[in-house]
Amino acid sequence: MSDHDSAPSSGPPATEGQPRKAALAAWVGSALEYYDFFIYGTAAALVFGKIFFPDSDPAAGTLLALATFGVGYLARPVGAFVLGHVGDRFGRKKVLVFTVMLMGGATFLVGCLPTYDQVGLLAPVLLVTLRLMQGFSAGGEQAGANSMTLEHAPAHRRAYYTSFTLNGTQAGQILATAIFLPIAVMPEDQMLAWGWRIPFWLSALVMVVAFVIRRTLEETPVFEQEASQGAVAQLPLAVLFRDHWADVLRVMVAAVIASVSTIFTVYALSYAVNTIDLDRTPMLWVGVLANVAALIAIPLWARLSDRVGRKPVFIGGSLGCAVLMFAYLWSISIGSYALIFLFGILMFGVVHSATSGVWPSFYGEMFSARVRLSGTAIGTQIGFAIAGFAPSIAGAVAGSGKDAWLGVSIITAVLCLVNVAAVATGRETHRVPTEDLGLRGPAPAPPAVPAGQVSGRA
């Protein structure tokens, strides 16, 4: 990333160095935040069914554990409404500091929980409570980071800069999966007794580091200009649903593309280990390598969308996921590790990254600055709530047998096509000046970009 590439704009001038700093802070903060969020998903697939729901048969215990993963997504829309209001009313920075503190604290406490054998039903109740706290935090995290980076970014490189939020999310998933690799090879009695707690306890370090980083962020020029002019909305939600209700609905429907991530991360791991009886370690490595590929692919897809538009890249990625999920789950069903690695990395690491690289800018560009954080947060988190339950719903509908992969693949493909319909009917925004985003009427003329910057060099 380079800071000399800010294109001229009639909007508020960016502070020197802030586009890169904002993107870096979003990347690090998201990586640390989603490390916390994803270690829960891994533990739900591998451990929680046995220690929090031991009275259930193995299949039912796994479904209950996966449902606790989905419960976190129920709290995300609530967090979106509350934290969206705070971010649009009082500033993006306050939201980013609060979310990482809440997530880190809740995750640390999960590692301190007693098991079902120790306290009975109180154990899963406490587990669900802490998961709800995680979900509330996540409800404002990505929207806050996306708004921060989008409003600092040069107008002609908004997708590139905002993509670092999702790039950080992938890094968090790598950390979450990698930390479980040594845990997964422990003897099962030790893993169930204490080993699973280690990743959750490490979140104390995560919380401190992320807090220090985010405290150094500066507020965006767009928000500071609104505040200085007294233009900040006193009731952002009222403005949002008066002027942007259709955009909220579109983002909500499009955001179900996150089902690809939850099916890949949670359902496929559980299906491989608990149904097909594959080894935990190589399945965890699929996630690590796919996310390493995503670290490279996400900013590249984002740069492409800065050139050709958001919609073609987004739609292409969604259609690719619809097809490749069949290949990935089929390869698990036949127990072919070579094909599992091939299709897993191709689908999630490369093709799904096209959607991840584009949606942070595409969704944020639908809204004016007065309601950007609220609109992005509410729309995405309601869609993500659906995606959060995709693993448990797909597992319940398709059954628990070895042939369940086909039904789950069909469900995933349908959700991808729903995303395609929502994106295809949206407005192309990659050439709209930042200060004109969210305005109604014909698209304004594209901003002037110096010739040497058209190439999108990093």
Secondary structure per residue as TSV (DSSP state, phi and psi in degrees):
chain	resnum	aa	ss	phi	psi
A	1	M	-	360.0	143.6
A	2	S	-	-132.7	143.7
A	3	D	G	-94.1	-7.4
A	4	H	G	-84.9	2.8
A	5	D	G	-98.7	25.1
A	6	S	-	-73.3	122.6
A	7	A	-	-78.1	152.1
A	8	P	-	-59.3	145.2
A	9	S	-	-155.4	150.6
A	10	S	S	-83.5	-4.6
A	11	G	S	-79.5	-174.3
A	12	P	-	-62.0	134.2
A	13	P	-	-68.1	141.2
A	14	A	-	-76.4	143.1
A	15	T	-	-68.4	143.1
A	16	E	T	-55.5	126.8
A	17	G	T	83.8	-10.3
A	18	Q	H	-71.5	-34.1
A	19	P	H	-56.2	-46.1
A	20	R	H	-68.4	-42.0
A	21	K	H	-64.1	-41.4
A	22	A	H	-64.9	-42.5
A	23	A	H	-65.3	-40.8
A	24	L	H	-65.5	-44.4
A	25	A	H	-63.4	-38.9
A	26	A	H	-65.0	-41.2
A	27	W	H	-62.6	-52.0
A	28	V	H	-65.0	-46.1
A	29	G	H	-62.3	-42.2
A	30	S	H	-67.5	-38.5
A	31	A	H	-60.7	-45.0
A	32	L	H	-71.1	-40.3
A	33	E	H	-62.8	-44.9
A	34	Y	H	-85.6	-11.9
A	35	Y	H	-58.1	-48.5
A	36	D	H	-59.1	-46.7
A	37	F	H	-66.4	-38.9
A	38	F	H	-84.2	-25.3
A	39	I	H	-64.4	-28.0
A	40	Y	H	-64.0	-44.4
A	41	G	H	-62.1	-41.6
A	42	T	H	-64.8	-43.8
A	43	A	H	-65.3	-35.7
A	44	A	I	-62.6	-37.4
A	45	A	I	-74.8	-33.2
A	46	L	I	-104.8	-30.3
A	47	V	I	-125.7	-47.3
A	48	F	I	-60.0	-33.6
A	49	G	H	-59.8	-29.6
A	50	K	H	-88.4	-28.5
A	51	I	H	-105.6	-19.9
A	52	F	T	-109.4	-17.7
A	53	F	-	-134.2	52.4
A	54	P	T	-72.5	-18.7
A	55	D	T	-78.6	-10.9
A	56	S	S	-86.8	157.5
A	57	D	-	-66.9	160.3
A	58	P	H	-53.9	-42.2
A	59	A	H	-66.6	-44.0
A	60	A	H	-67.3	-38.4
A	61	G	H	-61.7	-40.1
A	62	T	H	-65.0	-43.1
A	63	L	H	-62.7	-40.2
A	64	L	H	-65.0	-40.6
A	65	A	H	-64.5	-41.7
A	66	L	H	-65.5	-32.3
A	67	A	H	-66.0	-34.9
A	68	T	H	-66.3	-30.4
A	69	F	H	-62.5	-44.5
A	70	G	H	-67.7	-28.1
A	71	V	H	-58.6	-34.3
A	72	G	H	-58.9	-30.4
A	73	Y	H	-74.3	-21.3
A	74	L	H	-66.3	-36.1
A	75	A	H	-78.3	-15.8
A	76	R	H	-64.7	-42.6
A	77	P	H	-62.3	-36.2
A	78	V	H	-63.0	-45.9
A	79	G	H	-61.2	-35.9
A	80	A	H	-63.9	-44.2
A	81	F	H	-63.2	-47.0
A	82	V	H	-71.3	-52.1
A	83	L	H	-73.9	-27.6
A	84	G	H	-63.4	-43.8
A	85	H	H	-60.2	-46.3
A	86	V	H	-61.9	-44.0
A	87	G	H	-66.1	-39.2
A	88	D	H	-80.7	-21.5
A	89	R	H	-92.6	-39.3
A	90	F	H	-120.3	-7.3
A	91	G	-	123.8	151.8
A	92	R	H	-70.1	-36.8
A	93	K	H	-61.9	-41.3
A	94	K	H	-59.4	-39.0
A	95	V	H	-65.5	-44.3
A	96	L	H	-65.7	-35.7
A	97	V	H	-70.2	-43.9
A	98	F	H	-65.2	-43.8
A	99	T	H	-62.5	-40.5
A	100	V	H	-72.8	-29.9
A	101	M	H	-69.4	-43.7
A	102	L	H	-66.2	-44.3
A	103	M	H	-62.2	-46.6
A	104	G	H	-63.1	-42.0
A	105	G	H	-65.3	-44.8
A	106	A	H	-63.9	-40.3
A	107	T	H	-67.4	-42.0
A	108	F	H	-58.1	-41.6
A	109	L	H	-69.2	-28.6
A	110	V	H	-58.4	-40.7
A	111	G	T	-67.3	-13.2
A	112	C	T	-98.7	-1.7
A	113	L	-	-68.5	144.1
A	114	P	-	-73.6	158.9
A	115	T	-	-90.8	174.4
A	116	Y	H	-61.3	-38.8
A	117	D	H	-65.2	-22.9
A	118	Q	H	-89.2	-42.2
A	119	V	H	-130.4	5.7
A	120	G	T	71.4	-139.6
A	121	L	T	-63.5	-21.1
A	122	L	H	-59.9	-31.3
A	123	A	H	-62.6	-54.6
A	124	P	H	-65.3	-29.2
A	125	V	H	-63.8	-46.0
A	126	L	H	-64.4	-38.2
A	127	L	H	-60.1	-47.1
A	128	V	H	-64.5	-38.7
A	129	T	H	-60.7	-45.8
A	130	L	H	-69.2	-33.3
A	131	R	H	-65.1	-37.2
A	132	L	H	-63.4	-37.9
A	133	M	H	-64.2	-40.8
A	134	Q	H	-59.9	-44.7
A	135	G	H	-63.9	-41.0
A	136	F	H	-58.8	-43.7
A	137	S	H	-62.9	-47.1
A	138	A	H	-63.9	-22.5
A	139	G	H	-60.7	-26.0
A	140	G	H	-112.8	-6.0
A	141	E	H	-65.2	-63.0
A	142	Q	H	-65.8	-40.2
A	143	A	H	-63.4	-38.7
A	144	G	H	-65.0	-46.0
A	145	A	H	-65.8	-40.1
A	146	N	H	-64.7	-42.9
A	147	S	H	-63.6	-40.3
A	148	M	H	-61.3	-49.0
A	149	T	H	-72.7	-39.0
A	150	L	H	-61.9	-41.1
A	151	E	H	-78.3	-15.7
A	152	H	H	-91.9	-19.1
A	153	A	S	-76.8	152.2
A	154	P	-	-59.3	144.4
A	155	A	G	-59.4	-35.1
A	156	H	G	-89.0	4.8
A	157	R	G	-134.3	29.6
A	158	R	H	-64.0	-40.6
A	159	A	H	-64.5	-41.6
A	160	Y	H	-60.2	-49.3
A	161	Y	H	-69.7	-43.2
A	162	T	H	-69.0	-22.0
A	163	S	H	-64.4	-18.5
A	164	F	H	-70.7	-18.8
A	165	T	H	-64.8	-49.4
A	166	L	H	-71.0	-31.7
A	167	N	H	-60.8	-40.2
A	168	G	H	-65.5	-35.9
A	169	T	H	-60.4	-42.6
A	170	Q	H	-63.6	-39.6
A	171	A	H	-62.1	-39.0
A	172	G	H	-62.6	-36.7
A	173	Q	H	-69.6	-35.8
A	174	I	H	-61.6	-47.8
A	175	L	H	-60.2	-43.0
A	176	A	H	-63.6	-42.8
A	177	T	H	-72.2	-43.4
A	178	A	H	-63.2	-35.7
A	179	I	H	-68.8	-22.1
A	180	F	H	-87.3	-10.5
A	181	L	H	-60.4	-50.9
A	182	P	H	-68.2	-27.5
A	183	I	H	-67.4	-38.9
A	184	A	H	-66.7	-25.2
A	185	V	T	-92.6	0.3
A	186	M	S	-68.9	154.9
A	187	P	-	-56.1	140.6
A	188	E	H	-59.4	-35.9
A	189	D	H	-65.9	-36.3
A	190	Q	H	-72.5	-39.4
A	191	M	H	-61.1	-43.2
A	192	L	H	-73.9	-27.9
A	193	A	H	-78.1	-46.0
A	194	W	T	-148.6	-22.9
A	195	G	G	-61.5	-37.7
A	196	W	G	-63.9	-20.7
A	197	R	G	-75.0	-25.6
A	198	I	H	-57.1	-48.6
A	199	P	H	-58.8	-33.4
A	200	F	H	-73.4	-38.1
A	201	W	H	-65.7	-32.1
A	202	L	T	-64.7	-15.0
A	203	S	H	-66.3	-16.3
A	204	A	H	-62.6	-40.9
A	205	L	H	-67.1	-40.9
A	206	V	H	-56.1	-45.7
A	207	M	H	-63.2	-44.1
A	208	V	H	-65.8	-47.5
A	209	V	H	-61.3	-47.1
A	210	A	H	-65.8	-37.4
A	211	F	H	-61.1	-46.1
A	212	V	H	-62.0	-43.1
A	213	I	H	-64.7	-46.2
A	214	R	H	-75.1	-21.8
A	215	R	H	-67.3	-20.5
A	216	T	T	-87.2	-5.9
A	217	L	-	-67.2	147.0
A	218	E	-	-99.1	148.8
A	219	E	-	-66.0	156.5
A	220	T	-	-73.9	148.8
A	221	P	H	-58.5	-35.3
A	222	V	H	-62.2	-47.7
A	223	F	H	-68.9	-40.4
A	224	E	H	-63.6	-37.6
A	225	Q	H	-65.8	-42.7
A	226	E	H	-60.8	-42.9
A	227	A	H	-64.6	-40.8
A	228	S	H	-67.7	-27.7
A	229	Q	T	-95.0	1.1
A	230	G	T	68.4	26.6
A	231	A	-	-99.4	1.8
A	232	V	S	-66.4	132.7
A	233	A	-	-66.9	127.7
A	234	Q	S	-71.8	-32.7
A	235	L	S	-127.2	79.6
A	236	P	H	-56.9	-35.6
A	237	L	H	-66.5	-35.6
A	238	A	H	-64.7	-43.1
A	239	V	H	-64.9	-41.5
A	240	L	H	-59.2	-51.6
A	241	F	H	-79.3	-13.3
A	242	R	H	-80.1	-43.5
A	243	D	H	-103.9	-20.3
A	244	H	-	-133.6	24.5
A	245	W	H	-60.4	-37.2
A	246	A	H	-66.9	-35.5
A	247	D	H	-69.1	-39.0
A	248	V	H	-60.5	-44.0
A	249	L	H	-63.0	-42.5
A	250	R	H	-63.9	-44.6
A	251	V	H	-63.3	-41.3
A	252	M	H	-57.9	-46.9
A	253	V	H	-70.3	-41.3
A	254	A	H	-65.1	-31.0
A	255	A	G	-69.7	-8.1
A	256	V	G	-66.9	-7.8
A	257	I	G	-60.8	-19.9
A	258	A	G	-63.7	-13.2
A	259	S	H	-60.5	-31.6
A	260	V	H	-59.6	-41.7
A	261	S	H	-67.3	-45.1
A	262	T	H	-71.5	-35.0
A	263	I	I	-65.1	-44.2
A	264	F	I	-65.3	-45.6
A	265	T	I	-76.7	-41.1
A	266	V	I	-108.3	-56.5
A	267	Y	I	-64.5	-49.3
A	268	A	H	-61.4	-38.0
A	269	L	H	-64.7	-46.3
A	270	S	H	-64.1	-42.9
A	271	Y	I	-61.5	-44.1
A	272	A	I	-66.2	-44.3
A	273	V	I	-81.5	-44.4
A	274	N	I	-91.2	-26.5
A	275	T	I	-103.1	-49.6
A	276	I	S	-85.6	-15.0
A	277	D	-	66.3	39.5
A	278	L	-	-83.2	161.7
A	279	D	-	-71.6	140.5
A	280	R	H	-63.3	-41.2
A	281	T	H	-61.4	-52.7
A	282	P	H	-62.7	-32.0
A	283	M	H	-67.9	-35.9
A	284	L	H	-67.3	-35.6
A	285	W	H	-67.3	-30.3
A	286	V	H	-58.4	-45.7
A	287	G	H	-62.7	-41.8
A	288	V	H	-61.6	-50.8
A	289	L	H	-68.5	-36.8
A	290	A	H	-63.5	-39.0
A	291	N	H	-74.8	-30.3
A	292	V	H	-62.3	-44.0
A	293	A	H	-61.8	-38.1
A	294	A	H	-65.1	-34.1
A	295	L	H	-57.0	-36.2
A	296	I	H	-81.8	-42.2
A	297	A	H	-73.1	-36.4
A	298	I	H	-58.6	-53.4
A	299	P	H	-65.9	-27.8
A	300	L	H	-68.9	-44.3
A	301	W	H	-62.5	-38.6
A	302	A	H	-63.9	-43.4
A	303	R	H	-61.5	-38.8
A	304	L	H	-62.6	-40.4
A	305	S	H	-69.5	-25.7
A	306	D	H	-67.2	-23.4
A	307	R	H	-91.2	-49.8
A	308	V	H	-103.9	-11.4
A	309	G	-	117.4	158.5
A	310	R	H	-73.7	-43.5
A	311	K	H	-64.6	-47.0
A	312	P	H	-63.2	-36.9
A	313	V	H	-69.3	-45.0
A	314	F	H	-61.8	-49.6
A	315	I	H	-64.3	-40.9
A	316	G	H	-60.4	-42.3
A	317	G	H	-64.7	-40.1
A	318	S	H	-65.2	-44.2
A	319	L	H	-65.3	-39.1
A	320	G	H	-61.9	-40.0
A	321	C	H	-65.4	-38.2
A	322	A	H	-58.8	-37.5
A	323	V	H	-80.6	-45.9
A	324	L	H	-73.7	-21.2
A	325	M	H	-62.7	-35.1
A	326	F	H	-59.4	-47.2
A	327	A	H	-65.0	-39.5
A	328	Y	H	-68.6	-50.5
A	329	L	H	-68.3	-33.7
A	330	W	H	-62.1	-41.6
A	331	S	H	-63.9	-32.8
A	332	I	H	-68.2	-41.0
A	333	S	H	-63.0	-29.3
A	334	I	T	-96.5	-0.8
A	335	G	T	71.4	26.5
A	336	S	-	-92.5	104.5
A	337	Y	H	-63.7	-35.7
A	338	A	H	-61.2	-46.6
A	339	L	H	-71.1	-34.0
A	340	I	H	-59.4	-47.2
A	341	F	H	-66.1	-42.4
A	342	L	H	-61.2	-55.8
A	343	F	H	-74.5	-31.1
A	344	G	H	-64.6	-46.1
A	345	I	I	-69.1	-41.2
A	346	L	I	-64.5	-46.8
A	347	M	I	-69.7	-58.4
A	348	F	I	-83.2	-38.0
A	349	G	I	-75.3	-35.8
A	350	V	I	-107.1	-60.1
A	351	V	I	-73.1	-47.0
A	352	H	H	-62.5	-25.4
A	353	S	H	-64.2	-22.6
A	354	A	H	-63.9	-38.2
A	355	T	H	-73.7	-40.3
A	356	S	H	-66.4	-32.7
A	357	G	H	-74.3	-20.2
A	358	V	H	-105.3	-37.7
A	359	W	H	-64.1	-31.6
A	360	P	H	-58.8	-37.7
A	361	S	H	-82.2	-43.3
A	362	F	H	-59.5	-45.1
A	363	Y	H	-69.0	-46.7
A	364	G	H	-64.0	-30.9
A	365	E	T	-74.5	-9.2
A	366	M	T	-75.9	-17.5
A	367	F	S	-117.0	151.1
A	368	S	-	-74.0	163.4
A	369	A	G	-61.7	-28.8
A	370	R	G	-64.0	-27.0
A	371	V	G	-133.0	17.4
A	372	R	H	-62.5	-46.3
A	373	L	H	-67.5	-42.3
A	374	S	H	-62.7	-48.5
A	375	G	H	-63.1	-45.2
A	376	T	H	-66.3	-43.4
A	377	A	H	-64.9	-49.3
A	378	I	H	-66.1	-46.6
A	379	G	H	-61.3	-47.8
A	380	T	H	-68.5	-41.7
A	381	Q	H	-71.2	-30.7
A	382	I	H	-68.1	-42.3
A	383	G	H	-64.2	-40.2
A	384	F	H	-67.1	-30.4
A	385	A	H	-61.4	-40.5
A	386	I	H	-63.2	-45.5
A	387	A	H	-63.7	-33.5
A	388	G	H	-63.7	-31.3
A	389	F	T	-91.9	-1.8
A	390	A	H	-56.2	-43.2
A	391	P	H	-60.9	-45.2
A	392	S	H	-72.9	-37.8
A	393	I	H	-66.1	-46.9
A	394	A	H	-61.6	-40.9
A	395	G	H	-65.8	-38.4
A	396	A	H	-69.6	-41.1
A	397	V	H	-72.0	-44.2
A	398	A	H	-82.0	-15.5
A	399	G	-	90.3	-178.9
A	400	S	S	-110.8	7.8
A	401	G	S	-81.3	176.1
A	402	K	T	-66.9	-24.2
A	403	D	T	-86.1	5.0
A	404	A	H	-65.2	-18.8
A	405	W	H	-58.5	-34.9
A	406	L	H	-67.7	-45.9
A	407	G	H	-63.3	-40.9
A	408	V	H	-65.0	-38.7
A	409	S	H	-63.2	-41.2
A	410	I	H	-64.4	-44.6
A	411	I	H	-59.5	-44.2
A	412	T	H	-62.8	-41.9
A	413	A	H	-62.7	-40.1
A	414	V	H	-62.4	-43.0
A	415	L	H	-64.4	-36.2
A	416	C	H	-63.6	-40.4
A	417	L	H	-68.5	-32.9
A	418	V	H	-61.7	-42.5
A	419	N	H	-60.7	-44.3
A	420	V	H	-58.6	-43.2
A	421	A	H	-62.2	-41.3
A	422	A	H	-67.9	-42.8
A	423	V	H	-68.4	-41.5
A	424	A	H	-63.0	-29.4
A	425	T	T	-90.6	1.2
A	426	G	S	-84.6	171.1
A	427	R	-	-87.6	136.0
A	428	E	-	-75.2	128.0
A	429	T	-	-124.0	3.6
A	430	H	T	-68.9	-17.8
A	431	R	T	-107.6	7.5
A	432	V	S	-83.2	128.8
A	433	P	-	-56.9	147.7
A	434	T	G	-56.9	-41.7
A	435	E	G	-70.3	-14.5
A	436	D	G	-100.2	-0.7
A	437	L	T	-62.6	138.6
A	438	G	T	85.6	-4.4
A	439	L	-	-81.2	151.4
A	440	R	-	-91.6	163.7
A	441	G	S	103.2	-175.3
A	442	P	S	-60.0	149.9
A	443	A	-	-64.1	131.9
A	444	P	-	-65.0	164.2
A	445	A	-	-62.8	146.9
A	446	P	-	-64.5	149.3
A	447	P	-	-67.2	151.2
A	448	A	-	-69.9	130.4
A	449	V	-	-123.6	122.8
A	450	P	-	-53.9	144.6
A	451	A	G	-55.6	-37.4
A	452	G	G	-72.0	-8.3
A	453	Q	G	-103.7	-6.5
A	454	V	T	-65.4	-29.1
A	455	S	T	-69.2	-16.0
A	456	G	-	72.9	32.9
A	457	R	-	-61.5	142.0
A	458	A	-	-80.0	360.0
